[in-house]
Amino acid sequence: MSVPTENSVNVNFFGQMKIETAFGVIDEQDINSVRIDKLIAYLVLNRRSVVSVDVLSAIIWPQGVENPYGSLRGLVFRAKKILQPIFPDKSFITASKGSYEINRDFDVSADTELLSVKINAVTAAKAAGGHYTATDDDLKFLDSRCFAFMESLSSDIWGLPVGTYYNSKMLSYLGSVLDSLYEQGRFDDVILYAAKGLAIDPLSEGLHEKIIKSLLSQGNRKMASDYYRNTIRAFMQEYNISPSNNFKSLRKIITNF
């Protein structure tokens, strides 16, 4: 995503939150506060709504906090101060009548929305012809975005379900791209990008299966067999779960390939 004007703001959520304007970039390391991360993320993701102090306080302090109005006012003040270098003229967060919102003077673009656009393109292509052809633009997107949604919030009461939702969307899109790459015979790319997906969900049998079948298609039966055994072992020993019968059936495919 580019930043063509002073009112343009790009917000990335996959991997870690990063906010980019014409004046620079600020990321989670610069912010150094999970509560401020959550404040900004919630307001950006819900920026078409005005968020009340009560709702925002419940999100940021799920266990409760004394003086929620004062605490939130202080947190917003800190956030504005941290963001001031990339918002020198106007505040990114505004307050009005007991609520907060992202300043509507800014044209905000979030990578979560870009992901939705790409998923819609896949859906439309499949509806039109039953086939989607992955492009280099898809791979560029995955290079920069195929990471877990805001890992810093992965154990948060609000962040966990939100992250699960967006991670599921990312993996669904990734699966469509991998299917196309496999059909194109781009097996190295299938293995590379499936591995990126496994960093998000190491228990995705579908991604492991794509790697195994790509190795077989390259003629690397021993590597496929070793990968299969190591995956089964990891499932059982590291995660204490048994792979599905469907995944176990890959053993016959490997043997007979």
Backbone torsions as a table, in degrees:
resi	resn	phi	psi	omega
1	MET	NA	135.4	-179.2
2	SER	-98.2	166.3	178.5
3	VAL	-123.5	84.7	-172.2
4	PRO	-79.6	-24.1	-175.9
5	THR	-133.1	168.1	-179.0
6	GLU	-68.3	-20.2	179.7
7	ASN	-94.0	1.8	-180.0
8	SER	-88.3	137.4	179.0
9	VAL	-134.8	126.9	174.3
10	ASN	-105.8	131.1	177.7
11	VAL	-122.8	121.6	176.3
12	ASN	-103.0	136.2	179.0
13	PHE	-114.9	-24.0	-174.9
14	PHE	-78.6	126.7	-173.5
15	GLY	94.1	-76.4	172.0
16	GLN	-151.1	160.2	-179.8
17	MET	-73.4	135.9	176.9
18	LYS	-141.4	131.7	-178.6
19	ILE	-115.3	125.1	-176.0
20	GLU	-123.7	130.9	173.0
21	THR	-130.7	-178.6	177.9
22	ALA	-64.5	-14.2	-175.7
23	PHE	-100.9	-2.7	177.8
24	GLY	143.0	-166.1	-175.8
25	VAL	-132.3	138.9	172.6
26	ILE	-129.3	133.2	-179.8
27	ASP	-122.0	-172.4	-175.0
28	GLU	-64.4	-31.2	177.4
29	GLN	-65.1	-38.5	178.1
30	ASP	-68.1	-38.6	-178.5
31	ILE	-71.6	-46.1	173.9
32	ASN	56.6	39.7	177.4
33	SER	-156.2	115.8	179.9
34	VAL	-63.9	-35.1	-180.0
35	ARG	-66.4	-39.9	177.1
36	ILE	-69.9	-37.6	174.4
37	ASP	-55.1	-47.1	-176.9
38	LYS	-68.2	-39.2	176.9
39	LEU	-57.0	-51.1	-178.3
40	ILE	-65.7	-45.4	-178.2
41	ALA	-60.2	-45.5	-178.1
42	TYR	-64.1	-42.7	-178.8
43	LEU	-67.6	-38.4	179.3
44	VAL	-67.8	-47.1	-177.8
45	LEU	-67.3	-22.7	-179.9
46	ASN	-117.2	32.2	-170.7
47	ARG	-72.4	-9.3	175.7
48	ARG	-88.0	7.0	177.8
49	SER	-128.6	151.3	171.9
50	VAL	-89.4	124.6	-171.5
51	VAL	-101.1	123.6	-179.0
52	SER	-70.9	157.6	178.0
53	VAL	-61.4	-39.8	-178.5
54	ASP	-61.0	-45.4	179.7
55	VAL	-65.1	-47.1	-176.9
56	LEU	-64.5	-39.6	178.4
57	SER	-64.1	-39.8	179.2
58	ALA	-65.6	-33.2	177.8
59	ILE	-71.4	-44.4	-174.1
60	ILE	-79.4	-36.9	178.8
61	TRP	-122.6	75.1	-175.6
62	PRO	-61.6	-23.9	178.4
63	GLN	-88.7	1.9	179.7
64	GLY	94.3	158.9	179.0
65	VAL	-153.9	143.8	175.1
66	GLU	-69.3	140.8	178.3
67	ASN	51.9	64.9	-177.4
68	PRO	-58.3	-34.3	-179.7
69	TYR	-66.3	-46.6	179.3
70	GLY	-67.8	-40.2	179.9
71	SER	-63.4	-42.8	-179.5
72	LEU	-69.1	-39.4	177.8
73	ARG	-60.4	-41.3	177.8
74	GLY	-66.1	-39.2	179.9
75	LEU	-66.9	-41.7	178.5
76	VAL	-64.1	-39.3	177.6
77	PHE	-60.3	-44.2	178.8
78	ARG	-63.6	-41.7	179.8
79	ALA	-61.7	-44.9	179.8
80	LYS	-61.3	-40.4	-179.5
81	LYS	-64.7	-41.5	179.4
82	ILE	-66.7	-39.6	-176.9
83	LEU	-82.3	-10.0	-173.7
84	GLN	-54.9	-36.1	179.3
85	PRO	-60.1	-30.5	179.6
86	ILE	-103.2	-1.3	172.8
87	PHE	-131.5	66.4	-171.9
88	PRO	-71.9	-23.3	-173.4
89	ASP	-104.6	-35.1	-177.7
90	LYS	-137.6	143.8	179.3
91	SER	-72.3	141.8	177.9
92	PHE	-72.9	-32.5	-179.6
93	ILE	-111.2	131.5	179.5
94	THR	-122.4	154.3	179.6
95	ALA	-118.8	144.6	178.6
96	SER	-161.3	119.7	172.9
97	LYS	53.1	51.1	176.0
98	GLY	73.7	23.5	179.1
99	SER	-142.8	167.4	179.2
100	TYR	-131.3	153.0	176.7
101	GLU	-159.0	165.6	171.6
102	ILE	-74.3	134.2	-179.1
103	ASN	-54.3	120.6	-175.0
104	ARG	-75.0	-3.6	173.7
105	ASP	-71.4	-18.0	-177.0
106	PHE	-94.7	144.0	174.2
107	ASP	-95.2	98.7	-172.9
108	VAL	-95.7	133.6	176.2
109	SER	-125.5	125.0	-179.6
110	ALA	-112.7	144.8	-178.2
111	ASP	-68.9	-19.7	174.0
112	THR	-63.5	-35.8	179.1
113	GLU	-75.1	-36.0	176.2
114	LEU	-63.0	-37.2	176.1
115	LEU	-61.5	-42.0	178.5
116	SER	-61.9	-38.8	177.4
117	VAL	-61.3	-43.1	-178.8
118	LYS	-68.2	-38.7	177.5
119	ILE	-64.6	-39.4	177.8
120	ASN	-63.2	-36.6	178.3
121	ALA	-65.6	-40.6	177.2
122	VAL	-63.3	-46.0	-179.3
123	THR	-61.6	-43.0	-179.9
124	ALA	-64.8	-41.7	-179.9
125	ALA	-64.0	-41.1	-179.9
126	LYS	-69.2	-35.5	178.9
127	ALA	-68.3	-33.7	-177.5
128	ALA	-78.6	-40.9	-176.0
129	GLY	-138.1	3.3	179.8
130	GLY	72.7	15.6	-175.3
131	HIS	-149.3	139.8	174.5
132	TYR	-121.8	132.2	179.3
133	THR	-106.9	114.1	179.8
134	ALA	-67.8	145.9	-179.5
135	THR	-121.1	174.2	176.7
136	ASP	-63.6	-28.0	176.8
137	ASP	-64.1	-35.9	176.0
138	ASP	-62.6	-43.2	-178.5
139	LEU	-69.0	-36.2	176.4
140	LYS	-63.2	-40.8	177.5
141	PHE	-62.9	-45.1	-179.7
142	LEU	-67.0	-34.5	177.3
143	ASP	-57.9	-39.7	-174.1
144	SER	-99.1	-14.8	-172.3
145	ARG	-126.1	-11.4	-175.1
146	CYS	-79.1	74.4	177.6
147	PHE	-140.9	165.8	177.6
148	ALA	-65.4	146.1	178.4
149	PHE	-67.4	118.7	175.1
150	MET	33.8	75.7	-177.8
151	GLU	-56.2	-26.0	179.8
152	SER	-64.8	-19.7	-179.3
153	LEU	-108.0	13.8	-172.7
154	SER	-66.1	-20.7	178.9
155	SER	-110.3	7.8	-178.7
156	ASP	-80.5	147.3	-178.2
157	ILE	-60.2	-39.5	176.1
158	TRP	-83.8	-42.4	-174.1
159	GLY	-66.5	-32.8	-177.4
160	LEU	-61.9	-55.1	179.8
161	PRO	-66.6	-34.8	177.7
162	VAL	-65.6	-44.5	178.1
163	GLY	-63.4	-40.7	178.0
164	THR	-59.9	-41.6	-179.7
165	TYR	-63.1	-50.1	-177.3
166	TYR	-73.1	-32.3	175.4
167	ASN	-64.4	-38.4	177.9
168	SER	-63.3	-41.5	178.1
169	LYS	-64.1	-42.6	179.3
170	MET	-62.2	-44.1	-178.1
171	LEU	-69.7	-32.1	175.6
172	SER	-64.9	-45.9	176.8
173	TYR	-62.6	-45.0	178.4
174	LEU	-57.5	-41.7	180.0
175	GLY	-59.6	-40.6	178.8
176	SER	-65.9	-40.6	178.1
177	VAL	-64.6	-43.2	-179.3
178	LEU	-64.5	-38.5	177.6
179	ASP	-60.4	-41.9	179.3
180	SER	-67.0	-43.1	179.2
181	LEU	-62.0	-38.7	179.1
182	TYR	-64.2	-43.7	178.8
183	GLU	-62.7	-30.9	178.5
184	GLN	-80.9	-3.5	-179.0
185	GLY	76.1	20.2	-178.6
186	ARG	-94.7	69.0	-170.7
187	PHE	-69.8	-34.4	176.4
188	ASP	-61.1	-40.8	178.8
189	ASP	-67.8	-37.2	177.0
190	VAL	-59.0	-47.4	-178.7
191	ILE	-63.5	-43.6	-178.0
192	LEU	-61.9	-49.6	-174.5
193	TYR	-80.5	-26.7	172.7
194	ALA	-64.4	-38.1	177.9
195	ALA	-62.9	-37.1	176.4
196	LYS	-63.7	-39.7	177.6
197	GLY	-65.6	-35.2	-179.9
198	LEU	-68.2	-21.3	173.9
199	ALA	-68.4	-24.2	176.1
200	ILE	-85.1	-46.0	-179.4
201	ASP	-136.6	91.9	-177.8
202	PRO	-67.1	-10.7	-178.8
203	LEU	-100.1	11.9	179.6
204	SER	-73.9	103.6	179.4
205	GLU	-63.1	-33.5	-179.6
206	GLY	-61.7	-40.9	179.0
207	LEU	-69.7	-42.4	176.5
208	HIS	-60.3	-41.1	-180.0
209	GLU	-62.7	-40.4	179.5
210	LYS	-63.4	-37.5	177.3
211	ILE	-65.5	-46.3	-179.1
212	ILE	-60.9	-46.3	-179.1
213	LYS	-67.9	-31.4	176.9
214	SER	-69.4	-40.6	176.4
215	LEU	-61.4	-42.1	177.9
216	LEU	-63.8	-40.9	-179.2
217	SER	-66.6	-23.0	176.0
218	GLN	-86.2	-2.3	-178.7
219	GLY	85.9	12.8	-177.6
220	ASN	-99.1	68.3	-175.8
221	ARG	-66.1	-40.0	179.8
222	LYS	-62.9	-43.3	178.5
223	MET	-63.1	-39.3	178.3
224	ALA	-63.9	-42.4	179.8
225	SER	-64.8	-44.1	178.4
226	ASP	-63.4	-41.8	-179.1
227	TYR	-64.5	-41.9	179.3
228	TYR	-60.8	-48.5	-179.3
229	ARG	-63.1	-41.8	-179.8
230	ASN	-65.8	-35.5	178.8
231	THR	-68.0	-45.2	177.2
232	ILE	-58.6	-43.7	-178.8
233	ARG	-63.6	-42.7	-179.7
234	ALA	-64.0	-42.4	178.8
235	PHE	-58.5	-45.0	-174.3
236	MET	-76.1	-44.7	-171.6
237	GLN	-88.8	-40.6	-176.2
238	GLU	-87.4	-35.3	-175.4
239	TYR	-112.5	-7.0	176.6
240	ASN	56.7	41.9	175.3
241	ILE	-131.8	156.7	178.9
242	SER	-102.1	128.7	177.2
243	PRO	-59.9	156.7	-179.5
244	SER	-68.2	161.1	177.2
245	ASN	-62.4	-33.9	178.5
246	ASN	-61.7	-42.9	178.9
247	PHE	-68.8	-39.8	180.0
248	LYS	-63.8	-25.8	180.0
249	SER	-67.6	-13.3	177.4
250	LEU	-62.0	-23.4	-179.9
251	ARG	-58.7	-40.4	179.0
252	LYS	-67.0	-39.1	179.5
253	ILE	-63.5	-42.2	179.3
254	ILE	-63.7	-43.7	-178.0
255	THR	-65.1	-39.0	-174.0
256	ASN	-93.1	-2.5	-174.8
257	PHE	-67.9	NA	NA
